[in-house]
Amino acid sequence: MLDCVEGQNLSLHVHPTSEFIYKNFNMNFTQDESYYILGGKQNQTVYLGFKNNVNKKEFEDALVEANYHSKTFDAEKFINHWPAKTHDHYLIPAGTPHCAGQDSMVLEISGNPYIFTLRM
């Protein structure tokens, strides 16, 4: 259960693909998941997937600046954000950056344990 009501966005994160996990950890699985919107306030959003034509270097530089230099990371510049309402269901394949937006209550349904979550 992800409770972002009266709070901020969940941290932006990604679950790596099965190829990445196998190559780096010699394990044969991945973590696909989905978000089921239970409710929340008006103007709920879900962040899901890169926008078209995102510059990878610019994205990486923005993450470094946020992490090491306390700069604000503008997720909306790089990641699609979709309006969400109660009972919406979003499928999130491994390799897709995502997070629940503020003022939402989300049931996260996952295929396996949270061993590999890469926070951005």
DSSP file (Angstrom, degrees, kcal/mol; ACC not computed):
  #  RESIDUE AA STRUCTURE BP1 BP2  ACC     N-H-->O    O-->H-N    N-H-->O    O-->H-N    TCO  KAPPA ALPHA  PHI   PSI    X-CA   Y-CA   Z-CA
    1    1 A M              0   0    0      0, 0.0     2,-0.6     0, 0.0   106,-0.2   0.000 360.0 360.0 360.0 125.9    0.0    0.0    0.0
    2    2 A L  E     -A  106   0A   0    104,-3.4   104,-2.6     8,-0.0     2,-0.8  -0.927 360.0-168.4-110.6 110.2    1.5    3.4   -1.1
    3    3 A D  E     +A  105   0A   0     -2,-0.6   102,-0.2   102,-0.2    99,-0.1  -0.844  24.7 152.9-104.9 101.5    0.0    6.2    0.9
    4    4 A C    >   +     0   0    0    100,-2.9    99,-3.0    -2,-0.8     3,-1.8   0.229  30.3 128.8-108.6  10.6    0.9    9.6   -0.7
    5    5 A V  T 3  S+     0   0    0     99,-0.4     3,-0.1    98,-0.3    97,-0.0  -0.501  84.5   5.3 -69.1 134.0   -2.2   11.4    0.5
    6    6 A E  T 3  S+     0   0    0      1,-0.3    -1,-0.3    -2,-0.2     2,-0.2   0.695 127.7  77.6  63.6  20.3   -1.1   14.7    2.3
    7    7 A G  S <  S-     0   0    0     -3,-1.8    -1,-0.3     1,-0.1     2,-0.2  -0.488  83.4 -79.8-134.2-155.1    2.4   13.9    1.2
    8    8 A Q        -     0   0    0      1,-0.2    95,-0.2    -2,-0.2    -1,-0.1  -0.461  57.7 -67.8-106.5 178.9    4.8   14.0   -1.7
    9    9 A N        -     0   0    0     -2,-0.2    92,-0.2    93,-0.1    -1,-0.2  -0.338  56.0-105.3 -60.4 148.9    5.4   11.8   -4.7
   10   10 A L        -     0   0    0     90,-2.6    -1,-0.1     1,-0.1     2,-0.1  -0.384  55.9 -80.2 -62.8 157.0    6.8    8.4   -4.0
   11   11 A S        -     0   0    0      1,-0.1     2,-0.2    -3,-0.1    89,-0.2  -0.404  49.3-109.5 -64.3 139.3   10.5    8.2   -5.0
   12   12 A L        +     0   0    0     87,-0.1   108,-3.5    -3,-0.1     2,-0.3  -0.511  56.0 157.0 -67.1 132.2   11.0    7.7   -8.7
   13   13 A H  E     -DE  98 119B   0     85,-2.2    85,-2.6   106,-0.3     2,-0.3  -0.936  30.8-148.5-152.1 172.0   12.4    4.2   -9.2
   14   14 A V  E     - E   0 118B   0    104,-1.7   104,-2.8    -2,-0.3    80,-0.1  -0.993  13.6-139.0-146.0 145.8   12.8    1.4  -11.7
   15   15 A H        -     0   0    0     81,-0.4    80,-3.0    -2,-0.3    81,-0.3  -0.943  38.4-118.2-103.4 124.4   12.9   -2.4  -11.4
   16   16 A P        -     0   0    0      0, 0.0    15,-0.7     0, 0.0    78,-0.1  -0.119  27.3-100.7 -65.5 158.8   15.6   -3.7  -13.8
   17   17 A T     >  -     0   0    0     77,-0.1     4,-2.2    13,-0.1     5,-0.2  -0.237  32.9-107.3 -69.9 163.9   14.9   -6.0  -16.7
   18   18 A S  H  > S+     0   0    0      1,-0.2     4,-2.5     2,-0.2    11,-0.2   0.852 120.5  56.7 -62.9 -34.0   15.6   -9.8  -16.4
   19   19 A E  H  > S+     0   0    0      2,-0.2     4,-2.6     1,-0.2    -1,-0.2   0.917 108.0  47.0 -63.4 -43.1   18.6   -9.3  -18.7
   20   20 A F  H  > S+     0   0    0      2,-0.2     4,-2.5     1,-0.2     5,-0.3   0.926 113.2  48.0 -64.2 -45.6   20.2   -6.7  -16.4
   21   21 A I  H  X S+     0   0    0     -4,-2.2     4,-2.6     2,-0.2     6,-0.8   0.910 114.3  46.5 -63.9 -41.8   19.6   -8.9  -13.3
   22   22 A Y  H  X S+     0   0    0     -4,-2.5     4,-1.7     4,-0.2    -2,-0.2   0.945 114.9  46.1 -65.5 -46.8   21.0  -12.0  -15.0
   23   23 A K  H  < S+     0   0    0     -4,-2.6    -2,-0.2    -5,-0.2    -1,-0.2   0.885 125.5  30.0 -63.2 -40.0   24.1  -10.1  -16.3
   24   24 A N  H  < S+     0   0    0     -4,-2.5    -2,-0.2    -5,-0.2    -1,-0.2   0.719 137.9  18.9 -96.0 -23.7   24.8   -8.3  -13.0
   25   25 A F  H  < S-     0   0    0     -4,-2.6    -3,-0.2    -5,-0.3    -2,-0.2   0.359  91.5-124.2-130.7   2.6   23.6  -10.7  -10.4
   26   26 A N     <  +     0   0    0     -4,-1.7     2,-0.3    -5,-0.4    -4,-0.2   0.860  66.7 133.0  52.9  41.0   23.3  -14.1  -12.2
   27   27 A M        -     0   0    0     -6,-0.8     2,-0.6    -9,-0.2    -1,-0.2  -0.925  54.8-138.6-121.4 148.3   19.6  -14.5  -11.2
   28   28 A N        +     0   0    0     -2,-0.3     2,-0.3    -3,-0.1   -10,-0.1  -0.496  67.6  68.4-107.6  62.3   16.8  -15.4  -13.6
   29   29 A F        -     0   0    0     -2,-0.6     2,-0.3   -11,-0.2    -8,-0.1  -0.978  49.3-163.2-160.3 172.3   13.9  -13.2  -12.7
   30   30 A T        -     0   0    0     -2,-0.3     2,-0.4    -9,-0.1   -13,-0.1  -0.818  27.2-107.7-145.4-173.6   12.6   -9.6  -12.7
   31   31 A Q        +     0   0    0    -15,-0.7     2,-0.3    -2,-0.3    64,-0.2  -0.831  31.2 173.6-131.9  96.1    9.9   -7.6  -11.1
   32   32 A D        +     0   0    0     -2,-0.4    79,-2.3    61,-0.1     2,-0.3  -0.693  17.9 165.8 -86.5 152.5    6.9   -6.5  -13.1
   33   33 A E  E     -CB  92 110A   0     59,-2.3    59,-3.0    -2,-0.3     2,-0.3  -0.919  23.6-142.1-153.1 179.4    4.2   -4.8  -11.1
   34   34 A S  E     -CB  91 109A   0     75,-2.2    75,-2.8    -2,-0.3     2,-0.5  -0.982  11.8-132.5-146.9 159.4    1.1   -2.7  -11.4
   35   35 A Y  E     -CB  90 108A   0     55,-2.4    55,-3.0    -2,-0.3     2,-0.5  -0.963  14.0-167.6-113.2 126.7   -0.6    0.2   -9.5
   36   36 A Y  E     -CB  89 107A   0     71,-2.5    71,-3.0    -2,-0.5     2,-0.6  -0.974  23.3-132.6-112.0 120.2   -4.3    0.0   -8.7
   37   37 A I  E     + B   0 106A   0     51,-2.8    50,-3.2    -2,-0.5    69,-0.2  -0.607  25.2 179.4 -79.4 116.3   -5.6    3.4   -7.6
   38   38 A L  E     -     0   0A   0     67,-2.6     2,-0.3    -2,-0.6    68,-0.2   0.740  54.9 -78.3 -86.8 -26.2   -7.6    3.0   -4.4
   39   39 A G  E     + B   0 105A   0     66,-1.3    66,-2.8    46,-0.1    -1,-0.3  -0.973  57.0 152.8 155.7-166.3   -8.5    6.7   -4.0
   40   40 A G  E     - B   0 104A   0     -2,-0.3    64,-0.2    64,-0.2     2,-0.1  -0.976  51.3 -37.8 144.1-156.0   -7.0   10.0   -2.9
   41   41 A K  S >  S-     0   0    0     62,-2.6     3,-0.6    -2,-0.3    64,-0.1  -0.392  70.8 -76.1 -95.2 175.3   -7.6   13.6   -3.6
   42   42 A Q  T 3  S+     0   0    0      1,-0.2    -1,-0.2    -2,-0.1    43,-0.1  -0.280 112.0  36.3 -65.7 160.4   -8.3   15.4   -6.9
   43   43 A N  T 3  S+     0   0    0      1,-0.2    -1,-0.2    41,-0.1    42,-0.1   0.797  77.9 168.2  65.2  31.7   -5.5   15.8   -9.4
   44   44 A Q  E <   -F   84   0B   0     -3,-0.6    40,-2.0    40,-0.5     2,-0.3  -0.412  11.7-170.0 -68.4 152.1   -3.8   12.5   -8.6
   45   45 A T  E     -F   83   0B   0     57,-0.4    56,-2.3    38,-0.3     2,-0.4  -0.964  20.7-149.7-140.7 159.9   -1.1   11.4  -11.0
   46   46 A V  E     -FG  82 100B   0     36,-2.1    36,-3.0    -2,-0.3     2,-0.5  -0.999  16.7-142.2-126.0 132.1    1.0    8.4  -11.8
   47   47 A Y  E     +FG  81  99B   0     52,-2.9    52,-1.9    -2,-0.4     2,-0.3  -0.842  33.1 164.7 -94.2 126.0    4.5    8.8  -13.2
   48   48 A L  E     - G   0  98B   0     32,-2.4    50,-0.2    -2,-0.5    32,-0.2  -0.860  38.3 -17.0-154.1 109.2    5.2    6.1  -15.8
   49   49 A G  E    S-     0   0B   0     48,-3.0    31,-3.0    -2,-0.3    -1,-0.3   0.325  79.6 -65.6  82.9 151.6    7.8    5.8  -18.5
   50   50 A F  E     -F   79   0B   0     29,-0.2    29,-0.3     1,-0.1     3,-0.1  -0.388  49.7-115.9 -68.1 145.7   10.2    8.2  -20.2
   51   51 A K    >   -     0   0    0     27,-2.9     3,-0.9     1,-0.1    -1,-0.1  -0.374  48.4 -80.7 -69.2 161.9    8.9   10.9  -22.4
   52   52 A N  T 3  S+     0   0    0      1,-0.2    -1,-0.1    -2,-0.1     0, 0.0  -0.377 111.1  12.5 -64.3 144.1    9.8   10.8  -26.0
   53   53 A N  T 3  S+     0   0    0      1,-0.2     2,-0.3    -3,-0.1    -1,-0.2   0.768  78.9 172.3  62.5  31.8   13.3   12.0  -27.0
   54   54 A V    <   -     0   0    0     -3,-0.9     2,-0.7    24,-0.1    -1,-0.2  -0.564  34.6-126.6 -69.9 132.2   14.7   12.2  -23.5
   55   55 A N     >  -     0   0    0     -2,-0.3     4,-2.4     1,-0.2     5,-0.2  -0.729  14.6-152.7 -81.2 115.5   18.4   12.9  -23.6
   56   56 A K  H  > S+     0   0    0     -2,-0.7     4,-2.7     1,-0.2     5,-0.2   0.875  93.5  50.0 -59.4 -40.6   20.1   10.2  -21.5
   57   57 A K  H  > S+     0   0    0      2,-0.2     4,-2.9     1,-0.2    -1,-0.2   0.911 111.0  48.7 -66.1 -42.3   23.0   12.4  -20.5
   58   58 A E  H  > S+     0   0    0      2,-0.2     4,-2.1     1,-0.2    -2,-0.2   0.896 112.3  49.7 -64.0 -40.0   20.8   15.3  -19.4
   59   59 A F  H  X S+     0   0    0     -4,-2.4     4,-2.0     2,-0.2    -2,-0.2   0.943 112.9  46.2 -62.4 -49.0   18.7   12.8  -17.4
   60   60 A E  H  X S+     0   0    0     -4,-2.7     4,-2.5     1,-0.2    -2,-0.2   0.919 111.7  51.5 -61.0 -44.8   21.8   11.3  -15.7
   61   61 A D  H  X S+     0   0    0     -4,-2.9     4,-2.6     1,-0.2    -1,-0.2   0.896 108.6  51.4 -60.4 -40.4   23.3   14.8  -15.0
   62   62 A A  H  X S+     0   0    0     -4,-2.1     4,-2.0     2,-0.2    -1,-0.2   0.885 110.0  49.5 -65.4 -38.1   20.0   15.9  -13.4
   63   63 A L  H  X S+     0   0    0     -4,-2.0     4,-2.5     2,-0.2    -2,-0.2   0.917 111.6  48.6 -65.4 -43.2   20.1   12.8  -11.2
   64   64 A V  H  X>S+     0   0    0     -4,-2.5     4,-3.1     1,-0.2     5,-0.5   0.926 111.0  50.3 -62.7 -45.2   23.7   13.5  -10.2
   65   65 A E  H  X5S+     0   0    0     -4,-2.6     6,-1.7     1,-0.2     4,-1.6   0.900 113.0  46.7 -60.5 -41.1   22.9   17.1   -9.4
   66   66 A A  H  X5S+     0   0    0     -4,-2.0     4,-0.5     4,-0.2    -1,-0.2   0.903 118.6  40.9 -67.6 -41.1   20.0   16.1   -7.2
   67   67 A N  H  <5S+     0   0    0     -4,-2.5    -2,-0.2    -5,-0.2    -3,-0.2   0.921 129.3  23.4 -75.8 -45.0   21.9   13.4   -5.4
   68   68 A Y  H  <5S+     0   0    0     -4,-3.1    -3,-0.2    -5,-0.2    -2,-0.2   0.646 131.1  35.3-100.4 -16.4   25.2   15.1   -4.8
   69   69 A H  H  <<S-     0   0    0     -4,-1.6    -3,-0.2    -5,-0.5    -2,-0.1   0.206  99.8-117.2-126.9  15.6   24.4   18.8   -5.0
   70   70 A S     <  +     0   0    0     -4,-0.5     2,-0.2     1,-0.2    -4,-0.2   0.773  59.7 153.4  54.8  31.8   21.0   19.0   -3.4
   71   71 A K        -     0   0    0     -6,-1.7     2,-0.3    -9,-0.1    -1,-0.2  -0.615  52.2-103.1 -84.6 150.9   19.4   20.3   -6.6
   72   72 A T        -     0   0    0     -2,-0.2     2,-0.6     1,-0.0    -6,-0.1  -0.590  30.6-136.3 -74.2 131.7   15.7   19.6   -7.2
   73   73 A F        -     0   0    0     -2,-0.3     2,-1.3    -7,-0.1     3,-0.2  -0.814   8.7-147.2 -91.1 122.7   15.1   16.8   -9.7
   74   74 A D    >>  +     0   0    0     -2,-0.6     3,-1.4     1,-0.2     4,-0.6  -0.704  20.2 177.1 -92.6  87.2   12.3   17.7  -12.1
   75   75 A A  H >> S+     0   0    0     -2,-1.3     4,-3.2     1,-0.3     3,-1.2   0.848  75.9  63.9 -59.6 -35.3   10.7   14.3  -12.8
   76   76 A E  H 34 S+     0   0    0      1,-0.3    -1,-0.3     2,-0.2     5,-0.1   0.698  94.0  62.2 -66.3 -17.4    8.1   15.9  -15.0
   77   77 A K  H <4 S+     0   0    0     -3,-1.4    -1,-0.3     1,-0.1    -2,-0.2   0.821 122.1  18.4 -72.1 -31.1   10.8   17.0  -17.5
   78   78 A F  H << S+     0   0    0     -3,-1.2   -27,-2.9    -4,-0.6     2,-0.4   0.705 116.7  62.7-112.9 -28.4   11.8   13.4  -18.2
   79   79 A I  E  < S-F   50   0B   0     -4,-3.2   -29,-0.2   -29,-0.3    -1,-0.1  -0.860  78.0-117.6-113.9 135.5    8.9   11.1  -17.1
   80   80 A N  E     -     0   0B   0    -31,-3.0   -32,-2.4    -2,-0.4     2,-0.4  -0.409  27.4-158.8 -61.8 140.0    5.4   10.9  -18.4
   81   81 A H  E     -F   47   0B   0    -34,-0.2   -34,-0.2    -5,-0.1    -1,-0.0  -0.995   6.9-164.8-126.8 131.6    2.8   11.8  -15.8
   82   82 A W  E     -F   46   0B   0    -36,-3.0   -36,-2.1    -2,-0.4     2,-0.1  -0.859  25.8-108.4-116.5 142.2   -0.8   10.6  -16.2
   83   83 A P  E     -F   45   0B   0      0, 0.0     2,-0.4     0, 0.0   -38,-0.3  -0.435  39.4-161.2 -65.1 144.8   -4.0   11.6  -14.5
   84   84 A A  E     +F   44   0B   0    -40,-2.0   -40,-0.5    -2,-0.1     2,-0.3  -0.969  13.3 178.8-131.2 145.4   -5.2    9.0  -12.1
   85   85 A K    >   -     0   0    0     -2,-0.4     3,-2.2   -42,-0.1   -48,-0.2  -0.937  46.7 -63.3-139.3 164.9   -8.6    8.3  -10.5
   86   86 A T  T 3  S+     0   0    0     -2,-0.3   -48,-0.2     1,-0.3     3,-0.1  -0.191 120.2  17.2 -52.2 133.7  -10.1    5.7   -8.2
   87   87 A H  T 3  S+     0   0    0    -50,-3.2    -1,-0.3     1,-0.3     2,-0.1   0.380  86.8 138.5  80.5   2.7  -10.1    2.2   -9.8
   88   88 A D    <   -     0   0    0     -3,-2.2   -51,-2.8   -51,-0.1     2,-0.4  -0.485  39.0-154.7 -68.9 149.7   -7.6    3.0  -12.5
   89   89 A H  E     -C   36   0A   0    -53,-0.2     2,-0.5    -2,-0.1   -53,-0.2  -0.988   7.7-167.0-132.8 122.1   -5.0    0.2  -13.0
   90   90 A Y  E     -C   35   0A   0    -55,-3.0   -55,-2.4    -2,-0.4     2,-0.4  -0.940  12.2-145.0-114.6 124.3   -1.6    0.8  -14.5
   91   91 A L  E     -C   34   0A   0     -2,-0.5   -57,-0.2   -57,-0.2    -2,-0.0  -0.724  14.1-167.4 -87.1 135.6    0.7   -2.0  -15.7
   92   92 A I  E     -C   33   0A   0    -59,-3.0   -59,-2.3    -2,-0.4     3,-0.1  -0.847   3.9-160.2-129.5  93.8    4.4   -1.4  -15.1
   93   93 A P    >   -     0   0    0      0, 0.0     3,-1.4     0, 0.0   -78,-0.2  -0.383  38.6 -85.5 -70.5 152.3    6.8   -3.7  -16.9
   94   94 A A  T 3  S+     0   0    0      1,-0.2   -77,-0.1   -80,-0.1   -62,-0.1  -0.233 116.8  38.9 -52.5 143.7   10.4   -4.0  -15.5
   95   95 A G  T 3  S+     0   0    0    -80,-3.0    -1,-0.2     1,-0.2   -78,-0.1   0.410  87.6 118.2  91.9  -0.7   12.6   -1.4  -16.9
   96   96 A T    <   -     0   0    0     -3,-1.4   -81,-0.4   -81,-0.3    -1,-0.2  -0.882  63.1-133.5-102.4 117.1    9.9    1.3  -16.7
   97   97 A P        +     0   0    0      0, 0.0   -48,-3.0     0, 0.0     2,-0.3  -0.454  44.1 153.3 -65.9 141.3   10.7    4.3  -14.4
   98   98 A H  E     +DG  13  48B   0    -85,-2.6   -85,-2.2   -50,-0.2     2,-0.3  -0.992  24.0 170.9-161.8 162.0    7.7    5.0  -12.3
   99   99 A C  E     - G   0  47B   0    -52,-1.9   -52,-2.9    -2,-0.3     2,-0.3  -0.909  37.5-103.3-170.2 156.2    6.2    6.4   -9.0
  100  100 A A  E     - G   0  46B   0     -2,-0.3   -90,-2.6   -54,-0.2   -54,-0.2  -0.646  42.3-125.4 -79.4 140.6    2.9    7.2   -7.5
  101  101 A G    >   -     0   0    0    -56,-2.3     3,-0.8    -2,-0.3   -97,-0.2  -0.409  35.1 -78.4 -85.1 164.1    2.1   10.9   -7.4
  102  102 A Q  T 3  S+     0   0    0      1,-0.2   -57,-0.4    -2,-0.1   -97,-0.2  -0.144 111.7  28.5 -58.7 155.4    1.2   13.0   -4.4
  103  103 A D  T 3  S+     0   0    0    -99,-3.0   -62,-2.6     1,-0.2     2,-0.3   0.694  96.3 116.6  66.0  23.9   -2.3   12.8   -2.9
  104  104 A S  E <   - B   0  40A   0     -3,-0.8  -100,-2.9   -64,-0.2     2,-0.5  -0.902  54.5-150.3-121.2 152.2   -2.9    9.3   -4.1
  105  105 A M  E     -AB   3  39A   0    -66,-2.8   -67,-2.6    -2,-0.3   -66,-1.3  -0.987  28.2-176.1-118.4 118.9   -3.5    6.0   -2.3
  106  106 A V  E     -AB   2  37A   0   -104,-2.6  -104,-3.4    -2,-0.5     2,-0.7  -0.938  27.6-146.5-126.5 135.4   -2.2    3.1   -4.4
  107  107 A L  E     - B   0  36A   0    -71,-3.0   -71,-2.5    -2,-0.4     2,-0.6  -0.906  23.8-151.7 -93.8 117.5   -2.2   -0.7   -4.1
  108  108 A E  E     - B   0  35A   0     -2,-0.7     2,-0.6   -73,-0.2   -73,-0.2  -0.824   8.1-164.1 -94.3 122.1    1.0   -1.9   -5.6
  109  109 A I  E     - B   0  34A   0    -75,-2.8   -75,-2.2    -2,-0.6     2,-0.3  -0.934  13.5-175.6-110.5 118.8    0.8   -5.4   -7.0
  110  110 A S  E     - B   0  33A   0     -2,-0.6   -77,-0.2   -77,-0.2     4,-0.1  -0.879  32.0-139.1-123.9 148.3    4.1   -7.1   -7.6
  111  111 A G  S    S-     0   0    0    -79,-2.3   -78,-0.1    -2,-0.3    -1,-0.1   0.711  84.2  -7.3 -75.3 -22.5    5.2  -10.3   -9.1
  112  112 A N  S    S-     0   0    0    -80,-0.3    -1,-0.1     1,-0.1   -83,-0.0  -0.937  94.5 -51.9-161.4 179.1    8.0  -11.0   -6.6
  113  113 A P        -     0   0    0      0, 0.0     2,-2.0     0, 0.0     3,-0.4  -0.105  56.3-103.1 -64.6 161.9    9.9   -9.6   -3.6
  114  114 A Y  S    S+     0   0    0      1,-0.2     3,-0.2    -4,-0.1   -83,-0.0  -0.449  70.4 133.9 -85.2  65.4   11.5   -6.2   -3.8
  115  115 A I  S    S+     0   0    0     -2,-2.0     2,-0.6     1,-0.3    -1,-0.2   0.887  71.0  36.9 -80.8 -40.4   15.1   -7.4   -4.2
  116  116 A F        +     0   0    0     -3,-0.4     2,-0.5  -100,-0.1    -1,-0.3  -0.840  65.9 147.9-122.5  94.5   16.0   -5.0   -7.0
  117  117 A T        -     0   0    0     -2,-0.6     2,-0.8    -3,-0.2  -102,-0.2  -0.983  29.5-157.3-123.5 118.0   14.6   -1.5   -6.8
  118  118 A L  E     -E   14   0B   0   -104,-2.8  -104,-1.7    -2,-0.5     2,-0.3  -0.852  13.0-151.0 -99.4 109.7   16.8    1.2   -8.2
  119  119 A R  E      E   13   0B   0     -2,-0.8  -106,-0.3  -106,-0.2  -107,-0.1  -0.584 360.0 360.0 -83.5 139.1   15.8    4.6   -6.7
  120  120 A M              0   0    0   -108,-3.5  -107,-0.2    -2,-0.3    -1,-0.1   0.366 360.0 360.0-113.0 360.0   16.4    7.7   -8.7
